[in-house]
Amino acid sequence: MSSHKPSTAPGPQASPLSDPYNFSLILGGPLYQLWSRAHLGEIKAHIRRRILVLSGICWLPLLLLCALEGSLLQGVAVPFLLDVETHVRFLVCVSLLVYAELIVHQRIRIIVSQFVERDLIAHHSLPRFYDAIQSAMRWRNSIPAEVTLILFVFSMGYFLRINTFVLQSSTWYATMHQGAITLTLPGYWFFWVSNPITQFLILRWLYRIFIWTRFLWQVSRIRLELLPTHPDRNCGLGFLGAAAYAYSPLLTAFGAQLAGFIANRIFYDAAVLTAYKPEIVLLAGFGLVLVLAPLGVFAPHIMAAKRQGLREYGALAAEYSRGFERRWLKSSDREGEPLLGAADIQSLADLGNAFTVIKEIRPIPFSRDMFLQLVLASVVPFVPLLLTLFPFDVLLDRLVGVIF
């Protein structure tokens, strides 16, 4: 695609918020404004710095406080440096949650602009399309929305943290005595700073996906100029599948969060990986629904275009086929044209190919490869935990057997 904007882009009188080339689920909101004031707002140039800052706020104070209390490697049943869940959550998950912003920002902006560049929006419906973009940007920039997320994290989120993250033994962040939990000094930072940051990042991602879903739903209510014979088998909407690919790092972050949780239960609560199969399957299913369900809003449009295409091209194919048979099968008068290399035969084949494309139209713009990639992104963090199912000597013997 050419990088220049087509003439159908918003004119000077339109708000910059309605420009599809400025669409972004990332560059807005109070937190982004804070990043900008701290000179960390450039999405591409400052992504590493933001990862270091957030991971550092979550993890580094815990390291220092545990060193102060003497619980880095000893003193409690679960010392800090041996707490797999904590390191995965604050060093891996936080990094992925921030890194996903770069991928989503770059890909979603291109996806939205494709509606205009491919002339998929009827000309008289363009104002509604620009209004949908402007509405999405207002929701993205909403101060009350992020304040609500923060209030939830420090209210209901606390009960989720205290009932989910605490192990059944004394740890660097909490001690157990007769069933009562007492937070340590690093434990207060853990429960009131580090974990709330992670929860907020996750909730904000869910909010962004809600905005994306709402935007697609609004676009689906607009008259679309779909092409039943488009080779993407989605009537020209196949480019929307790239949105699902963009969310792969986010699904990996969710998987790593659960994998770290399970790892601690295996190492310190005598759990087994197979006991968590329902949770792993549920997580993978949730991830698929989260990123693929928004694309389903176009299914009625696509299937309607498919039915119309089958009717129109079916009638055209019937008319052409009857003419072809009359000339080449039921008549000896072919005006001296040889059968070999005849243009009529090529035209008949092209018409058949077009009809096949219409019959193979899929209602939702995603492929099997995309489905498998999303599943893989969700479950790859659990691969190291497979090592807990077999003793090391057994794994070593099997590895040697495979190699030799």
C-alpha positions in Angstrom: 0.0 0.0 0.0 1.1 3.5 -0.7 2.0 5.5 2.4 0.2 8.6 1.3 -3.3 9.3 2.5 -6.1 9.0 0.0 -8.5 11.8 -0.7 -11.2 10.2 1.5 -9.2 11.0 4.6 -10.7 13.5 7.0 -10.4 17.1 5.8 -9.0 20.0 7.8 -12.3 20.7 9.4 -12.3 17.2 11.0 -10.8 16.7 14.5 -7.4 15.0 14.7 -9.1 12.4 16.9 -11.2 11.2 13.9 -8.2 10.7 11.6 -7.7 6.9 11.0 -4.0 7.5 10.6 -3.9 8.8 14.2 -5.9 5.9 15.7 -4.2 4.4 18.7 -5.4 2.4 21.7 -2.1 3.3 23.5 -1.3 7.0 23.1 -3.8 8.4 25.6 -5.1 8.4 29.1 -3.7 9.8 32.4 -0.9 7.3 32.7 0.3 8.0 29.2 0.2 11.8 30.0 2.5 11.0 33.1 4.9 9.1 30.8 5.0 12.1 28.4 5.7 14.5 31.2 8.5 12.2 32.4 9.9 12.2 28.8 9.0 8.6 28.4 6.0 9.0 26.1 7.6 8.1 22.8 6.1 4.6 22.1 9.0 3.2 20.2 12.0 5.1 21.5 11.1 4.8 25.2 9.6 1.3 25.4 12.7 -0.2 27.0 12.9 2.6 29.5 9.3 2.1 30.5 9.8 -1.6 30.9 12.9 -0.9 33.2 11.0 1.7 35.2 7.9 -0.4 35.9 9.8 -3.6 36.4 12.2 -1.8 38.7 9.4 -0.2 40.8 7.8 -3.6 41.2 10.9 -5.8 41.8 13.9 -3.9 43.0 12.5 -2.5 46.3 11.5 -6.1 47.1 15.0 -7.3 46.6 16.4 -4.5 48.8 13.9 -4.9 51.6 14.4 -8.7 51.6 18.1 -8.2 51.8 17.5 -5.9 54.8 15.3 -8.5 56.5 17.5 -11.4 55.6 15.0 -13.3 53.6 16.8 -13.4 50.2 17.9 -17.0 50.4 17.1 -18.2 54.0 15.1 -17.4 57.1 11.7 -18.5 55.7 10.3 -21.5 53.8 10.1 -19.5 50.6 12.9 -16.9 50.3 12.7 -14.1 47.8 15.3 -15.3 45.3 13.6 -18.7 45.1 10.1 -17.3 44.6 9.5 -18.2 40.9 6.1 -16.6 40.8 7.3 -13.2 41.9 10.2 -13.0 39.4 7.9 -14.1 36.5 5.2 -11.7 37.4 7.3 -8.6 37.8 10.2 -9.2 35.4 8.4 -11.2 32.6 4.7 -10.3 32.8 5.2 -6.6 33.3 7.7 -6.5 30.5 5.3 -8.3 28.1 2.4 -6.1 29.2 4.4 -3.0 28.3 6.0 -4.4 25.2 2.5 -5.4 23.8 1.7 -1.7 23.7 4.3 -1.2 20.9 3.0 -4.1 18.8 -0.7 -3.2 19.2 0.0 0.5 18.5 1.8 -0.2 15.3 -0.5 -2.8 13.9 -3.9 -1.5 14.9 -3.3 1.9 13.4 -2.5 0.3 10.0 -5.6 -1.9 10.3 -8.0 1.0 10.9 -6.5 3.0 8.0 -7.2 0.0 5.7 -11.0 0.6 5.9 -10.4 3.9 4.1 -7.5 2.9 1.8 -9.5 -0.2 0.5 -12.7 1.9 0.0 -14.6 -0.5 2.3 -16.7 2.4 3.7 -19.4 3.7 1.5 -18.7 7.4 0.8 -21.8 8.7 2.4 -21.0 6.6 5.5 -17.5 8.1 6.0 -18.7 10.7 8.6 -20.1 7.9 10.8 -16.7 6.1 10.5 -14.8 9.1 11.6 -17.3 9.6 14.5 -16.6 6.0 15.6 -12.9 6.7 15.6 -13.4 9.9 17.6 -15.6 8.1 20.1 -13.0 5.4 20.6 -10.3 8.1 21.2 -12.5 9.8 23.8 -12.9 6.5 25.7 -9.2 5.9 25.5 -8.5 9.3 27.0 -11.1 9.0 29.7 -9.8 10.0 33.2 -12.8 8.5 35.1 -12.1 5.2 33.4 -8.5 4.9 34.6 -9.5 6.3 38.1 -12.1 3.5 38.3 -9.5 0.9 37.4 -7.3 2.2 40.2 -10.1 2.2 42.7 -10.9 -1.3 41.8 -7.3 -2.4 42.2 -7.1 -0.9 45.7 -10.4 -2.3 46.8 -11.6 -5.6 45.3 -8.1 -6.2 44.0 -6.7 -6.4 47.5 -9.0 -9.3 48.4 -8.0 -11.1 45.1 -4.3 -10.6 46.0 -4.6 -11.8 49.6 -6.6 -14.8 48.7 -4.7 -15.8 45.6 -1.0 -15.1 46.0 -0.4 -16.3 49.5 1.2 -19.7 49.9 0.4 -22.2 52.7 3.7 -21.5 54.4 5.8 -18.6 55.6 7.4 -16.6 52.8 9.4 -13.5 52.4 6.2 -11.4 52.1 4.0 -13.0 54.8 4.4 -15.3 57.7 1.8 -17.9 58.8 1.0 -18.5 62.4 -2.0 -20.6 63.4 -3.7 -19.7 60.2 -3.2 -16.0 60.6 -1.3 -14.0 57.9 1.2 -11.3 58.9 2.7 -9.2 56.2 6.5 -8.5 56.4 8.0 -5.2 55.5 8.7 -6.2 51.8 5.2 -7.8 51.9 3.6 -4.4 52.3 5.3 -3.2 49.1 4.4 -6.5 47.4 0.7 -6.2 48.2 0.2 -2.4 48.0 2.6 -1.3 45.2 4.0 -4.2 43.0 0.9 -6.3 42.6 -1.5 -3.3 42.2 0.7 -2.1 39.3 0.5 -5.5 37.6 -3.3 -5.7 38.2 -3.8 -2.2 36.8 -1.8 -3.0 33.7 -3.9 -6.1 33.1 -7.2 -4.3 33.7 -6.2 -1.4 31.4 -5.5 -3.9 28.7 -9.0 -5.4 29.1 -10.4 -1.9 28.9 -8.5 -1.2 25.7 -9.8 -4.4 24.2 -13.3 -3.3 25.2 -12.7 0.0 23.3 -11.5 -2.0 20.3 -14.5 -4.2 20.4 -16.9 -1.3 20.7 -15.2 0.5 17.8 -15.5 -2.6 15.5 -19.1 -3.0 16.5 -19.8 0.6 15.5 -18.0 0.1 12.2 -20.1 -3.1 11.6 -23.2 -0.9 11.8 -22.0 1.2 8.9 -22.7 0.2 5.3 -19.6 -1.6 4.0 -18.6 -2.1 0.4 -17.5 -5.7 0.6 -16.1 -7.8 -2.3 -17.3 -11.5 -2.3 -14.5 -12.4 -4.8 -11.7 -10.9 -2.8 -8.9 -13.6 -2.5 -8.7 -13.3 1.3 -11.9 -15.3 1.6 -13.3 -12.6 3.9 -14.8 -10.2 1.4 -11.8 -7.9 1.8 -11.8 -7.8 5.6 -9.0 -10.4 6.0 -6.6 -7.6 7.1 -8.5 -7.5 10.5 -6.8 -10.8 11.4 -3.6 -8.9 12.0 -5.3 -7.5 15.1 -5.3 -10.9 16.7 -1.6 -11.4 15.9 -0.9 -8.1 17.6 -2.2 -9.4 20.9 0.1 -12.4 21.1 2.5 -10.8 23.6 -0.5 -10.1 25.8 -1.7 -13.7 25.8 1.9 -14.8 26.6 1.9 -12.4 29.6 -1.4 -14.0 30.9 0.1 -17.5 30.4 3.3 -16.5 32.2 1.3 -15.1 35.1 -0.5 -18.4 35.6 2.6 -20.5 35.0 4.4 -18.7 37.7 1.5 -19.2 40.1 1.5 -22.9 39.3 5.3 -23.2 39.6 5.2 -22.0 43.2 2.4 -24.4 44.1 4.4 -27.3 42.6 7.6 -26.3 44.4 6.2 -25.3 47.8 2.7 -26.8 48.2 3.4 -30.2 46.7 1.0 -29.7 43.8 1.3 -31.3 40.3 1.0 -29.7 36.9 -1.7 -32.1 35.7 -4.0 -30.8 38.5 -4.1 -27.4 36.7 -5.1 -28.7 33.3 -8.6 -27.1 33.6 -7.1 -23.7 34.5 -4.6 -23.9 31.5 -7.3 -24.8 29.1 -9.6 -22.1 30.4 -6.8 -19.5 30.1 -6.2 -20.5 26.5 -9.9 -20.4 25.7 -10.2 -17.0 27.4 -7.4 -15.6 25.4 -8.9 -16.8 22.1 -12.2 -15.4 22.9 -10.6 -12.1 24.0 -8.8 -11.4 20.7 -11.1 -13.2 18.2 -14.5 -12.4 19.5 -14.3 -8.7 18.5 -13.8 -9.8 14.8 -17.1 -11.7 15.0 -19.1 -8.5 14.7 -18.5 -8.5 10.9 -19.8 -12.1 10.4 -23.3 -10.9 9.4 -21.8 -8.5 6.8 -19.5 -11.2 5.4 -22.2 -13.9 5.2 -24.6 -11.5 3.6 -22.0 -10.6 1.0 -21.4 -14.3 0.5 -25.0 -15.1 -0.1 -25.4 -12.2 -2.5 -22.2 -13.2 -4.3 -23.4 -16.8 -4.7 -26.7 -15.5 -6.2 -25.1 -13.0 -8.6 -22.2 -15.1 -9.7 -24.4 -18.2 -9.8 -26.7 -16.4 -12.3 -23.7 -15.1 -14.3 -22.1 -18.5 -14.4 -25.3 -20.1 -15.6 -25.7 -17.6 -18.4 -22.0 -17.9 -19.4 -22.1 -21.7 -19.2 -25.1 -22.0 -21.5 -23.5 -19.7 -24.0 -20.3 -21.8 -23.8 -22.1 -25.1 -24.4 -24.1 -23.7 -27.3 -20.9 -22.5 -29.0 -18.4 -25.3 -28.2 -20.6 -28.4 -27.6 -23.8 -28.0 -29.5 -22.7 -26.1 -32.6 -20.3 -26.9 -35.3 -19.9 -23.2 -36.2 -16.9 -21.9 -34.2 -16.0 -19.2 -36.7 -12.8 -21.0 -37.4 -11.4 -20.5 -33.9 -9.4 -23.5 -32.7 -10.3 -25.1 -29.4 -6.8 -25.2 -28.1 -6.0 -21.9 -26.4 -9.5 -20.5 -26.8 -10.2 -17.4 -24.7 -13.7 -18.7 -23.8 -12.2 -21.7 -22.0 -9.9 -19.4 -19.9 -12.8 -17.2 -19.1 -14.9 -20.2 -17.9 -12.0 -21.2 -15.7 -11.7 -17.7 -14.3 -15.4 -17.6 -13.5 -15.1 -21.0 -11.8 -12.2 -19.7 -9.7 -14.2 -16.7 -8.6 -17.2 -18.9 -7.7 -14.9 -21.1 -5.7 -13.5 -18.1 -3.8 -17.1 -17.1 -2.8 -18.0 -20.6 -1.6 -14.9 -20.6 0.6 -15.7 -17.4 2.4 -15.2 -17.6 6.1 -17.5 -15.6 8.5 -14.7 -14.5 10.8 -11.4 -13.1 9.5 -8.9 -15.6 11.0 -7.1 -18.7 9.8 -6.0 -22.0 11.3 -2.5 -20.7 11.5 -3.6 -17.7 13.4 -5.6 -19.9 15.8 -2.6 -22.1 16.4 -0.3 -19.1 17.0 -2.6 -17.6 19.6 -2.9 -21.0 21.4 0.9 -21.4 21.3 1.3 -17.8 22.7 -0.9 -18.7 25.6 0.6 -22.1 26.5 4.3 -21.6 25.8 5.0 -20.4 29.3 3.9 -23.8 30.7 6.5 -25.7 28.7 9.2 -25.5 31.4 6.8 -26.8 33.9 6.7 -30.1 32.0 10.1 -30.8 33.5 8.4 -31.2 36.9 6.4 -34.2 35.7 9.5 -36.4 35.4 12.7 -37.0 37.5 15.8 -35.3 36.1 17.6 -38.7 35.5 14.6 -40.0 33.5 14.5 -36.8 31.3 18.3 -37.1 30.8 18.0 -40.7 29.7 15.2 -39.9 27.3 17.2 -36.9 25.9 20.3 -39.1 25.4 18.1 -41.7 23.7 16.6 -39.2 21.3 20.0 -37.8 20.4 21.9 -41.1 20.1 
